[in-house]
Amino acid sequence: MSGLMTYAAAALTCLLALAAPARTAASVCDSVPDCEGQVQHPIHYGASHSSGWAYYCTGDHPYYWNNGQSTLGFGNNFTWDNSCFTVTENPFVEDISKMDASITNWCVADEFITVTIGCSKQPQGGPSCPNGTKTVADPGCPMQGHSTNHCSGGSVPVCFLTWTESCPNGLAYCTDVLTASWCTVCQ
């Protein structure tokens, strides 16, 4: 009887995995300017285990874009590599560089999942320009207001500065990471 129950549990888990919400395949950089996909470290999940997880954009592409395709703001610029899992974005706890998700392993075996997130050099909600935006070297115009420091959570925080400059051709939205600085301007 024990073998039959194990088989039934495995069949039920497979049915649940098939019934889990389908994921529309999209590129992690769809509609995200100056974007690169950043592959995150593989995470181990036990059989039929669920947990929340946060992923962060780093380096010279520190901005995570929540390209919500619905009014709730659930994004489409992340993917994962294992069909045993469902990944549901939690947009209400995200910030300028953080993608947050609830992840479930529907399989009856331990599994690893690797998530890739779309990260940009340009901040979401930056300038609204009729001809689009471009990334340029810091023009060195006078700063408007103060700079803001943004640090990710986690065991090794990643920090960067943002500020706005007032230039003759309009505003420049600037970013400085440890190794580089740049600005987003209207074309």
C-alpha positions as CSV (number, residue, x, y, z in Angstrom):
1,M,0.0,0.0,0.0
2,S,2.9,2.3,0.7
3,G,4.1,2.1,-2.9
4,L,0.6,2.9,-4.2
5,M,0.4,6.0,-1.9
6,T,3.8,7.2,-3.1
7,Y,2.7,6.8,-6.8
8,A,-0.5,8.6,-6.1
9,A,1.4,11.5,-4.4
10,A,3.8,11.7,-7.3
11,A,0.9,11.8,-9.8
12,L,-0.9,14.4,-7.8
13,T,2.2,16.6,-7.7
14,C,2.6,16.3,-11.4
15,L,-1.0,17.3,-11.9
16,L,-0.5,20.3,-9.7
17,A,2.6,21.3,-11.6
18,L,0.6,21.1,-14.9
19,A,-2.2,23.1,-13.4
20,A,0.1,25.8,-12.1
21,P,-0.2,29.2,-13.9
22,A,1.4,29.2,-17.3
23,R,4.4,31.5,-18.0
24,T,4.4,33.5,-21.2
25,A,7.9,33.3,-22.6
26,A,9.4,36.8,-23.0
27,S,12.9,38.1,-23.2
28,V,14.0,39.5,-19.8
29,C,14.9,42.7,-21.7
30,D,11.6,43.3,-23.6
31,S,10.8,47.0,-23.5
32,V,13.7,47.7,-21.1
33,P,16.3,50.2,-22.5
34,D,20.0,49.6,-22.1
35,C,19.2,46.2,-20.7
36,E,21.3,43.1,-19.9
37,G,20.0,39.8,-18.5
38,Q,21.7,39.1,-15.1
39,V,21.8,35.4,-14.3
40,Q,21.4,34.8,-10.5
41,H,22.9,32.1,-8.5
42,P,21.1,28.7,-8.5
43,I,18.9,28.2,-5.4
44,H,18.0,24.8,-3.9
45,Y,14.4,24.0,-3.1
46,G,13.2,20.9,-1.4
47,A,10.4,18.8,-2.8
48,S,7.1,20.6,-2.8
49,H,8.7,23.6,-1.1
50,S,7.7,27.3,-1.4
51,S,9.7,30.3,-0.3
52,G,10.1,34.0,-1.0
53,W,13.3,35.2,-2.6
54,A,14.8,38.6,-3.6
55,Y,17.1,39.1,-6.5
56,Y,19.2,42.3,-7.2
57,C,20.5,44.1,-10.3
58,T,24.2,44.9,-9.9
59,G,27.2,46.4,-11.6
60,D,26.7,49.1,-14.2
61,H,23.1,47.9,-14.8
62,P,21.7,48.5,-11.3
63,Y,18.0,49.2,-12.2
64,Y,15.3,46.5,-12.1
65,W,12.3,47.3,-14.2
66,N,8.9,46.0,-13.2
67,N,7.4,46.1,-16.6
68,G,3.9,45.3,-15.3
69,Q,1.6,43.9,-18.0
70,S,-1.4,44.4,-15.7
71,T,-2.7,47.0,-13.3
72,L,-1.2,45.0,-10.4
73,G,2.3,45.6,-11.7
74,F,3.4,42.0,-12.2
75,G,6.4,42.1,-14.5
76,N,7.6,40.1,-17.4
77,N,11.3,40.8,-17.4
78,F,12.5,37.7,-15.5
79,T,12.7,34.0,-16.5
80,W,13.6,30.8,-14.8
81,D,15.2,27.5,-16.0
82,N,13.2,24.7,-14.4
83,S,9.7,23.7,-15.3
84,C,9.1,22.2,-11.8
85,F,8.7,25.8,-10.5
86,T,6.2,28.6,-10.5
87,V,7.5,32.1,-9.9
88,T,5.2,34.9,-8.9
89,E,6.5,38.4,-8.6
90,N,5.7,40.5,-5.5
91,P,5.8,44.0,-6.9
92,F,4.7,45.7,-3.7
93,V,8.0,45.0,-1.9
94,E,10.4,45.7,-4.8
95,D,12.6,48.7,-5.0
96,I,14.9,50.4,-7.5
97,S,17.2,47.4,-7.9
98,K,15.2,44.5,-6.3
99,M,13.0,41.8,-7.9
100,D,11.0,40.0,-5.3
101,A,9.2,36.7,-5.9
102,S,7.4,33.8,-4.3
103,I,8.7,30.5,-5.7
104,T,7.3,27.0,-5.5
105,N,8.9,23.7,-6.4
106,W,5.9,21.5,-7.5
107,C,8.0,18.4,-8.0
108,V,8.4,15.6,-5.5
109,A,12.2,15.8,-5.7
110,D,14.7,18.4,-4.6
111,E,15.4,20.8,-7.4
112,F,17.5,23.9,-8.2
113,I,16.2,27.0,-9.9
114,T,18.2,29.7,-11.7
115,V,16.4,33.0,-12.3
116,T,17.5,35.6,-14.8
117,I,16.4,39.3,-14.4
118,G,16.4,42.2,-16.8
119,C,18.6,45.0,-15.5
120,S,19.1,48.4,-17.1
121,K,21.5,51.3,-17.0
122,Q,18.4,53.6,-17.0
123,P,16.1,54.1,-14.1
124,Q,12.4,53.2,-14.6
125,G,10.3,56.3,-14.6
126,G,13.2,58.5,-15.8
127,P,12.6,61.2,-18.3
128,S,9.6,61.0,-20.6
129,C,10.9,62.0,-24.0
130,P,9.1,62.1,-27.3
131,N,12.1,60.7,-29.2
132,G,13.2,58.3,-26.5
133,T,16.3,58.4,-24.2
134,K,20.0,57.7,-24.5
135,T,22.8,57.0,-22.0
136,V,25.7,59.4,-22.0
137,A,28.8,60.2,-20.0
138,D,28.1,62.5,-17.0
139,P,27.9,66.0,-18.6
140,G,28.9,67.7,-15.3
141,C,26.0,70.2,-15.2
142,P,24.9,71.7,-11.9
143,M,23.2,69.2,-9.6
144,Q,19.5,69.8,-8.9
145,G,18.7,69.0,-5.3
146,H,20.7,66.2,-3.5
147,S,22.1,62.8,-4.5
148,T,20.4,59.7,-3.2
149,N,22.2,56.6,-2.0
150,H,20.5,53.2,-2.9
151,C,21.7,50.0,-1.3
152,S,20.3,46.5,-1.8
153,G,19.7,44.1,1.0
154,G,21.4,40.8,1.4
155,S,24.7,39.7,3.0
156,V,26.8,41.9,0.7
157,P,24.9,45.2,0.0
158,V,25.4,46.8,-3.4
159,C,25.2,50.6,-3.4
160,F,24.9,53.3,-6.0
161,L,24.1,57.0,-6.1
162,T,21.6,58.8,-8.2
163,W,21.1,62.5,-8.8
164,T,19.6,65.0,-11.3
165,E,21.6,67.6,-13.2
166,S,20.1,70.7,-14.8
167,C,21.7,71.1,-18.3
168,P,21.1,73.6,-21.0
169,N,19.3,71.0,-23.1
170,G,17.2,69.6,-20.3
171,L,17.6,67.4,-17.2
172,A,20.1,64.6,-17.0
173,Y,19.3,61.7,-14.6
174,C,22.6,60.4,-13.4
175,T,23.9,57.2,-11.7
176,D,27.3,56.4,-10.1
177,V,28.4,52.9,-9.3
178,L,31.8,52.0,-7.9
179,T,33.5,51.9,-11.3
180,A,31.5,54.3,-13.5
181,S,29.0,57.1,-13.8
182,W,26.6,57.9,-16.6
183,C,23.4,59.9,-17.2
184,T,20.1,59.3,-19.0
185,V,19.0,62.3,-21.2
186,C,16.3,62.9,-23.9
187,Q,17.5,62.3,-27.5
